């Protein structure tokens, strides 16, 4: 007889079922783990041995073989400790084998037998529900895993507690889901003096998830404006919250098992590596573009990022996902985010100020912004020049709208889009529409079409740029509550697209 229990191996945010088998056979006492384990899994031998010893349970004096099937799938991580220990206890006759048949287990063992929390409890619970299995996990992971209410989650403090549960001495009660949290923001648009055009651009970006590039001298308020963008975004829907939490779960970023309805806001430093931005490194973990899924990715000092790193953004901006390719696996992570980039107009930052610009102006500006390639620049729906604010304006009282007022308009525009695209599961905002659907919902009236065609001919808009103007115009119309796209909507959209170009 061979004892069996299920666990998971992670491929991106997908949890693949792995069967852990334990066999005791005659021969010299040994403990072997096979099935393509990594170093952390191989070291489980010593953790399991010490944990059993802390319970006064000795390893059987026989040849112990642990097999993890399928054998050609890489097994990484310490969460295999618990299923290995349970399979061994079942094979030794301390746990009924049949009780493990409907169980999936994850958890790392401490040397004293306590269970240490592991990454990926939420995807593991989803896999358990899909295969109609109960989930056993460390107590600290219970609140997170219990969000998948289609499976029973048993969260234990220690291996001894799991043993007592299976022997009927002390049954474990099912865990409860963590709290839904909404992070309050203290940063309000009312605090920003001036910059009305920038505020309008951020409102349009939030309403339609349009990518935005802000260019302006140091101190003009680019970072200040971007930091207030989360305050006008609508909360995550239930589906979006689950998607985002799955990514944060495998990254260890969920707070006390709670799922947040606040959209993520990620702001990596410009020295971040390509693996940190796109994903990869040890274990091919998700990068910043995936951690910002359904939220905002703010990249300050945009031209200072490594050129190769910037170029890798081009495909995720179009497809909404990224594939991290490795020799033995291809891991896909969702990455549908709103990109907000900020840049100085040149290296010194004062290209537009004749009194402070360097002696290389205006060539220095062309060289500096030339670090952003044309294809990448073409993917920004909104381009905005952010002028400096005079110190006289700073002395004036704040008179701008509050974030709550702007957020209400954004929520109404998003609600119109949700209703319009109710039968389009792949489309959530105007940024996603394309093909016949784009023609159907965003084609402007005669006057709007005339001004758009003239601008496209005069300024040489690419096909992508032409369609992005239509999407932005559709969002502006939604903010105005208009059913169709008119001349004023197209004109405003063109104003953000053609910034910096001259007649």
Order of alpha helices (4+ residues) and beta strands (2+ residues): beta-beta-beta-alpha-alpha-beta-alpha-beta-beta-beta-alpha-beta-alpha-beta-alpha-beta-alpha-beta-alpha-alpha-beta-beta-alpha-beta-beta-alpha-beta-alpha-alpha-beta-beta-beta-alpha-alpha-beta-alpha-alpha-alpha-alpha-alpha-alpha
